Amino acid sequence: FDSGAIIEDIVKRPYITVGFTAFICLLLLALTSTKGSIRRLGKRWVTLHRLVYVAGALGVLHFYWKRSAKHNLFDPLVFAAILASLFALRVPMWLEKSRQRRAAPTLPKAAQPRTRTARVPRTEI
């Protein structure tokens, strides 16, 4: 638990730097996965949790760099192929959302209809 040696290793070896960055991303995601965090962050929660893509790519890169020193690239390439196929499965969803955003007419804020929900008084039984 020598913090100086840990920081020196993180800076000295690029695969440790990348792995540590992926770890920090995953730690942020874990800390903000509670119901309270989701409620407090609102729409920003979704944006923050897109870090999972970055963490996945950094994890594969970390594993590749670590194994390339040992000339054993089979496992990192398998994980890269799995990650690439998972990303490829998301592409149709991203394209559909992009198409919907472009097709949806946007009204100026003043022209948007106001909706209010009726409050129903609670009654004691």
C-alpha positions in Angstrom: 0.0 0.0 0.0 2.9 2.3 -0.8 1.1 5.1 -2.7 4.3 6.5 -4.1 5.2 3.1 -5.7 1.6 2.7 -7.0 1.6 6.1 -8.7 5.1 5.4 -10.1 3.9 2.1 -11.6 0.8 3.7 -13.0 2.8 6.4 -14.8 5.7 4.1 -15.8 3.8 1.3 -17.5 1.1 2.3 -20.1 -0.9 -0.9 -19.6 -1.3 -0.2 -15.9 -2.3 3.4 -16.7 -5.0 2.2 -19.1 -6.1 -0.5 -16.7 -6.3 1.9 -13.8 -8.3 4.4 -15.9 -10.8 1.5 -16.8 -10.9 0.7 -13.1 -11.8 4.3 -12.2 -14.5 4.4 -14.8 -16.0 1.2 -13.4 -15.8 2.5 -9.9 -17.7 5.6 -10.9 -20.3 3.4 -12.5 -20.6 1.3 -9.4 -20.9 4.3 -7.1 -23.7 5.8 -9.2 -25.8 2.7 -9.7 -27.9 3.1 -6.6 -31.5 4.3 -6.8 -30.6 7.5 -5.0 -27.9 8.3 -7.5 -30.1 7.6 -10.4 -32.8 9.9 -9.0 -30.3 12.7 -8.2 -28.4 12.6 -11.5 -31.6 12.3 -13.7 -30.7 12.4 -17.4 -27.0 12.9 -16.6 -27.0 9.3 -15.2 -27.4 7.9 -18.7 -24.6 10.0 -20.1 -22.3 9.0 -17.2 -23.1 5.3 -17.7 -22.0 5.5 -21.3 -18.6 5.2 -19.7 -19.1 1.5 -19.8 -18.2 1.6 -23.5 -14.9 3.4 -22.7 -14.2 1.0 -19.8 -14.7 -2.0 -22.0 -12.4 -0.7 -24.7 -9.8 0.3 -22.1 -10.0 -3.1 -20.5 -9.4 -4.9 -23.8 -6.5 -2.6 -24.6 -5.0 -3.2 -21.1 -5.2 -6.9 -21.5 -3.7 -6.7 -25.0 -0.8 -4.6 -23.9 -0.2 -6.9 -20.9 -0.3 -10.0 -23.0 1.7 -8.6 -25.9 4.8 -8.6 -23.7 4.4 -12.4 -23.4 3.6 -12.9 -27.1 0.3 -14.5 -26.1 -2.4 -12.5 -28.0 -5.1 -15.1 -28.4 -7.1 -14.3 -25.3 -7.0 -10.5 -25.8 -8.1 -10.9 -29.4 -11.0 -13.1 -28.4 -12.1 -10.5 -25.9 -11.7 -7.7 -28.5 -13.9 -9.8 -30.9 -16.5 -10.2 -28.2 -16.5 -6.5 -27.3 -16.7 -5.6 -31.0 -19.7 -7.9 -31.6 -21.5 -6.4 -28.5 -20.8 -2.9 -29.9 -22.1 -4.1 -33.3 -25.4 -5.3 -31.7 -25.9 -1.8 -30.3 -25.4 0.0 -33.7 -29.0 -0.6 -34.9 -30.4 0.9 -31.7 -28.1 3.9 -32.0 -29.1 4.5 -35.6 -32.8 4.2 -34.7 -32.5 6.7 -31.9 -30.6 9.1 -34.2 -33.2 8.8 -36.8 -36.0 9.5 -34.3 -34.2 12.6 -33.0 -33.8 14.0 -36.5 -37.4 13.1 -37.5 -39.0 14.6 -34.3 -40.2 18.1 -34.7 -38.9 20.4 -32.0 -41.1 23.1 -30.7 -39.7 26.3 -29.1 -40.0 26.1 -25.3 -42.8 28.7 -25.3 -44.9 26.7 -27.8 -44.6 23.4 -26.0 -47.9 22.3 -24.4 -48.0 22.5 -20.6 -49.4 19.5 -18.9 -50.3 19.2 -15.3 -51.4 16.2 -13.4 -54.4 16.5 -11.2 -53.8 16.0 -7.6 -56.1 13.6 -5.9 -56.5 14.2 -2.2 -55.6 11.3 0.0 -58.5 10.1 2.2 -58.2 8.3 5.4 -60.1 5.0 5.5 
